[in-house]
Amino acid sequence: MTKPSNTTGFKKLLPGLILVALFFLAAVLSYLWTPYEVDSIDIKNRMALPNMQHWFGTDHFGRDIFSMLMVGARTSIAVAFIAVGIGVIVGVPLGLCAAAWQGRWLDELIMRSNDLIFAFPALLIAIMITAVFGPGAVNAIIAIGIFNIPVFARLTRSGAMALWAREYILAARVAGKNTVQISVEHILPNILNLLIVQATIQFSLGILAEAALSYVGLGAQPPVPSWGRMLADSQTLISIAPHLALFPGLVIVLTVLGLNLLGDGLRDWMDPQLRRQRS
């Protein structure tokens, strides 16, 4: 039987890494340089097609679309990164506690609370939050972050439960280590690869969620550029200026595709069974 090649994971990892690197490079570069100021209005050149002066054309206010996409990348990164961070920081400890006290009241409390959060999609949570506090990027972060908590809690619990019956965990108990020490020193390092892959996938979902919330007016507010709001602004003009929707949509698709390829590549490369087969 032919063993998998060492380059199996890189077939997805490399193109995903390139796309994600370009996405982050554009966001970082936008702090130092953009072809035009994102709030620079030029009515004479409104809805101009792509040309040498405006690579992606201009919108209905004459603003440069390429510059707005560069700055909008910063918004997407900030919202998705912080939201995933909330899910990891809160969800992973909850999952470790649920696995350590499997079948007891704490496990049931954590899991049923997760089920309750799962009953409300991120968009619905955002609507409830903005109804109280108003729309904005911060509230979008909170909504997406709350939805990420049960994702990481469930993954951590399932991964940790498979390890609690292992011999080295029993040896750690005999050595006098308590539940917290075992969870931090032995369980967490052995499920870290699962968490890294899931964080990459949730990051891509965070990009989509931020675009969706901005599309319906619940995300970043003007004058901050946002990919989702650029799509929303273009929908009534798509018949006469399709490039207004084409380029923001294409950027969202390529970014999410790159993150998904990166996540799949990391999963294949970091899978212990595949590593043993390659060796």
Order of alpha helices (4+ residues) and beta strands (2+ residues): alpha-alpha-alpha-alpha-alpha-alpha-alpha-alpha-alpha-alpha-alpha
